[in-house]
């Protein structure tokens, strides 16, 4: 085999791997549903702590709109953002429940 033929095969193999990876990276409806369910669960937990953020609701709405358009990559990204916001609100709520104990009354 000549070097040019090996290079062509290597290039072809590399392109095939890149294309397959890109196809796998595209989000599916199932991926969206899983991400959205995780975000909703975290938001529900924040609600139980009485600390739901409006930004979380906005991110969930954006995720649903993107999914309705069939843009599952954007829907997954918005769902993950909503989950992160909900988890941040949970962290805020739990840390503030403990923080007041460290206050010094003067």
ABEGO torsion letter per residue (X at the ends): XBAAAAAAAAAAAAAAAAAAAAAAABBBAAAAAAAAAAAAAAAAAAAAAGABBAAAAAAAAAAAAAAAAGBAAAAAAAAAAAAAAAAAAAAAAAAAAAAAAABBBX
